[in-house]
Amino acid sequence: MRVRQAIFLTIVLSVTMLSPAAAPAEQALGIVVQSRQFAPTQLRATADAPFTLKVTNLDANPIEFASAGMRVDRIVSPNTSVVIDVAALPRGRYTFVDVMHGWPQGVMIID
């Protein structure tokens, strides 16, 4: 019985470690919101590769960072950061915005 459990555990751990979902994103990008502006307003990432996006809000009010094309929507509290895992995207331009205020806007260029 213990041998079966050990084999099962070994298989589960092997599959989990080899899973594509367990692979870290190779690209790490960052954006800051300060004085109601994104900096930078334009970011670039590689097509067909997942990436992480760190959004830092230095303003006194929360923001809602969202992009329908990138399939992300996150609340960022004042003076905090969130890290968003973004799935691989095809080439194109993807706009993002602070939904709570309707501005500022920026663009992610995937090429």
Backbone as numpy.savetxt, mean C-alpha at the origin, in Angstrom:
# Nx Ny Nz CAx CAy CAz Cx Cy Cz
1.16 -41.36 15.49 0.34 -40.16 15.49 1.21 -38.90 15.49
2.26 -38.88 16.31 3.14 -37.72 16.36 3.89 -37.52 15.04
4.21 -38.61 14.39 4.89 -38.52 13.11 3.98 -37.84 12.09
2.71 -38.21 12.07 1.74 -37.58 11.16 1.63 -36.09 11.45
1.54 -35.73 12.71 1.44 -34.32 13.07 2.68 -33.55 12.63
3.85 -34.14 12.82 5.09 -33.49 12.41 5.14 -33.31 10.90
4.72 -34.31 10.16 4.70 -34.22 8.69 3.71 -33.16 8.24
2.53 -33.16 8.84 1.51 -32.17 8.50 2.02 -30.75 8.77
2.61 -30.54 9.93 3.13 -29.22 10.29 4.24 -28.80 9.33
5.10 -29.71 8.94 6.18 -29.41 7.99 5.60 -29.00 6.64
4.59 -29.69 6.18 3.96 -29.36 4.90 3.30 -27.99 4.97
2.55 -27.73 6.02 1.86 -26.44 6.16 2.87 -25.30 6.19
3.92 -25.43 6.96 4.93 -24.38 7.03 5.64 -24.19 5.70
5.91 -25.25 4.99 6.58 -25.15 3.69 5.70 -24.42 2.69
4.44 -24.76 2.63 3.52 -24.12 1.70 3.36 -22.65 2.05
3.25 -22.33 3.32 3.10 -20.94 3.75 4.32 -20.12 3.38
5.49 -20.65 3.58 6.71 -19.91 3.29 6.94 -19.75 1.79
6.44 -20.63 0.98 6.63 -20.56 -0.46 5.50 -19.82 -1.17
4.46 -19.48 -0.45 3.30 -18.81 -1.02 3.67 -17.44 -1.55
3.14 -17.04 -2.73 3.42 -15.71 -3.26 2.92 -14.61 -2.34
1.85 -14.85 -1.61 1.32 -13.83 -0.71 2.30 -13.53 0.41
3.17 -14.46 0.72 4.13 -14.26 1.79 5.34 -13.47 1.32
5.50 -13.32 0.02 6.65 -12.59 -0.52 6.47 -11.10 -0.27
7.51 -10.43 0.23 7.39 -8.99 0.49 7.41 -8.20 -0.81
6.77 -7.05 -0.78 6.81 -6.16 -1.92 8.23 -5.62 -2.07
8.72 -5.55 -3.29 10.09 -5.11 -3.52 10.19 -3.58 -3.57
9.09 -2.90 -3.89 9.11 -1.46 -4.01 8.47 -0.84 -2.76
9.12 0.15 -2.19 8.56 0.87 -1.05 8.55 2.36 -1.39
7.38 2.94 -1.38 7.21 4.35 -1.72 6.63 5.09 -0.52
6.78 6.39 -0.51 6.24 7.18 0.59 5.67 8.49 0.11
4.66 8.95 0.84 4.03 10.23 0.54 3.65 10.88 1.86
3.75 12.21 1.91 3.45 12.96 3.13 2.33 13.94 2.82
1.40 14.09 3.78 0.37 15.12 3.68 0.71 16.16 4.74
0.92 17.40 4.27 1.24 18.50 5.18 0.67 19.78 4.59
0.04 20.56 5.43 -0.60 21.82 4.99 -1.55 21.56 3.83
-2.29 20.46 3.96 -3.31 20.07 2.97 -2.75 19.80 1.57
-1.51 19.35 1.50 -0.88 19.04 0.22 -0.17 17.69 0.29
-0.21 16.93 -0.81 0.59 15.72 -0.92 1.99 16.12 -1.36
2.98 15.45 -0.80 4.35 15.65 -1.26 5.03 14.29 -1.30
5.45 13.84 -2.45 5.28 14.47 -3.76 3.85 14.25 -4.28
3.50 14.99 -5.32 2.16 14.83 -5.92 2.15 13.75 -6.98
3.33 13.29 -7.37 3.44 12.27 -8.40 4.44 11.21 -7.95
4.02 9.96 -8.01 4.87 8.83 -7.64 4.98 7.88 -8.82
6.06 7.09 -8.85 6.24 6.09 -9.91 6.53 4.73 -9.29
5.97 3.70 -9.93 6.22 2.33 -9.51 6.31 1.46 -10.76
6.86 0.27 -10.58 7.03 -0.66 -11.68 5.75 -1.44 -11.93
5.40 -1.61 -13.20 4.20 -2.35 -13.57 4.33 -3.82 -13.18
3.20 -4.41 -12.89 3.08 -5.85 -12.62 3.91 -6.30 -11.42
4.14 -5.42 -10.48 4.88 -5.77 -9.26 4.19 -5.11 -8.07
3.97 -5.86 -6.99 3.34 -5.25 -5.82 4.29 -4.24 -5.18
3.73 -3.30 -4.43 4.56 -2.33 -3.73 3.87 -1.90 -2.44
4.64 -1.29 -1.56 4.07 -0.73 -0.34 4.11 0.78 -0.46
3.11 1.41 0.12 3.01 2.86 0.10 2.81 3.33 1.54
3.76 4.10 2.04 3.66 4.66 3.39 3.08 6.06 3.26
1.92 6.28 3.88 1.25 7.57 3.86 1.38 8.18 5.25
2.01 9.35 5.32 2.22 10.04 6.58 1.39 11.31 6.60
0.58 11.48 7.63 -0.27 12.66 7.77 0.32 13.56 8.85
0.89 14.69 8.46 1.45 15.64 9.41 0.48 16.75 9.77
-0.73 16.70 9.22 -1.74 17.71 9.53 -2.45 17.41 10.85
-3.20 18.38 11.34 -3.91 18.26 12.62 -5.23 17.50 12.50
-5.66 17.23 11.27 -6.93 16.54 11.05 -6.67 15.22 10.32
-7.57 14.23 10.51 -7.42 12.97 9.78 -7.66 13.18 8.29
-7.11 12.26 7.50 -7.37 12.26 6.06 -7.85 10.86 5.68
-8.46 10.77 4.51 -8.84 9.47 3.96 -8.16 9.33 2.61
-7.04 8.62 2.60 -6.28 8.40 1.37 -6.99 7.33 0.57
-7.37 7.65 -0.67 -8.12 6.68 -1.47 -7.75 6.78 -2.94
-7.82 5.61 -3.59 -7.65 5.51 -5.03 -8.47 4.32 -5.51
-9.48 4.59 -6.32 -10.31 3.49 -6.84 -9.49 2.58 -7.74
-8.63 3.16 -8.57 -7.83 2.37 -9.50 -6.83 1.46 -8.81
-6.24 1.95 -7.71 -5.28 1.14 -6.96 -5.97 0.25 -5.92
-7.28 0.43 -5.78 -8.08 -0.35 -4.83 -7.59 -0.18 -3.38
-7.38 1.09 -2.99 -6.98 1.39 -1.62 -7.87 2.48 -1.04
-8.11 2.40 0.24 -8.89 3.41 0.96 -8.54 3.27 2.43
-7.80 4.23 2.97 -7.35 4.14 4.36 -7.50 5.48 5.06
-7.95 5.44 6.29 -7.98 6.62 7.16 -6.59 6.75 7.78
-6.06 7.98 7.78 -4.77 8.24 8.40 -4.99 9.32 9.45
-4.82 8.96 10.70 -5.02 9.90 11.81 -3.96 10.99 11.78
-4.22 12.09 12.48 -3.23 13.16 12.53 -1.89 12.68 13.11
-0.81 13.16 12.54 0.55 12.88 13.02 0.86 11.40 13.13
0.35 10.61 12.19 0.64 9.17 12.14 0.90 8.76 10.69
1.35 7.52 10.56 1.60 6.94 9.24 0.89 5.61 9.14
0.52 5.23 7.94 0.02 3.89 7.65 0.80 3.34 6.47
1.00 2.04 6.46 1.66 1.38 5.34 0.60 0.55 4.62
0.47 0.79 3.34 -0.56 0.13 2.52 0.14 -0.80 1.54
-0.27 -2.06 1.54 0.22 -3.02 0.55 -0.66 -2.91 -0.69
-0.04 -2.58 -1.81 -0.77 -2.41 -3.06 -0.43 -3.58 -3.97
-1.46 -4.22 -4.50 -1.28 -5.35 -5.41 -0.65 -4.87 -6.72
-0.06 -5.79 -7.44 0.55 -5.47 -8.74 -0.49 -4.84 -9.66
-0.10 -3.78 -10.33 -0.99 -3.05 -11.22 -0.42 -3.02 -12.63
-1.30 -2.98 -13.64 -0.80 -2.82 -15.01 -0.37 -1.37 -15.25
0.35 -1.16 -16.34 0.78 0.20 -16.68 -0.41 1.15 -16.73
-0.18 2.38 -16.30 -1.23 3.37 -16.36 -1.03 4.47 -15.33
-2.01 5.37 -15.28 -2.01 6.48 -14.33 -3.17 6.26 -13.37
-2.88 6.33 -12.09 -3.88 6.09 -11.05 -3.91 7.30 -10.13
-5.06 7.97 -10.09 -5.16 9.15 -9.24 -5.47 8.74 -7.80
-5.05 9.58 -6.87 -5.39 9.39 -5.46 -5.80 10.73 -4.89
-6.55 10.69 -3.79 -7.13 11.90 -3.23 -7.38 11.72 -1.74
-7.48 12.81 -1.03 -7.98 12.81 0.34 -9.50 12.95 0.23
-10.20 11.85 0.40 -11.65 11.82 0.19 -12.39 12.70 1.19
-11.89 12.81 2.40 -12.57 13.63 3.41 -12.68 15.09 3.00
-11.70 15.56 2.25 -11.69 16.97 1.88 -11.84 17.20 0.38
-11.76 16.14 -0.43 -11.90 16.28 -1.87 -10.64 16.79 -2.54
-9.64 17.02 -1.80 -8.35 17.51 -2.25 -7.34 17.12 -1.20
-6.12 17.19 -1.35 -5.44 17.39 -2.62 -5.52 16.13 -3.46
-5.07 16.24 -4.68 -5.02 15.08 -5.57 -3.58 14.84 -6.00
-3.31 13.59 -6.34 -2.01 13.22 -6.86 -2.16 12.08 -7.84
-1.05 11.63 -8.39 -1.11 10.56 -9.38 0.03 9.57 -9.16
-0.31 8.30 -9.30 0.67 7.21 -9.28 0.84 6.76 -10.72
2.06 6.83 -11.22 2.35 6.41 -12.59 3.00 5.04 -12.50
2.36 4.09 -13.14 2.89 2.73 -13.17 3.44 2.49 -14.57
4.75 2.26 -14.64 5.37 1.99 -15.96 6.42 0.91 -15.87
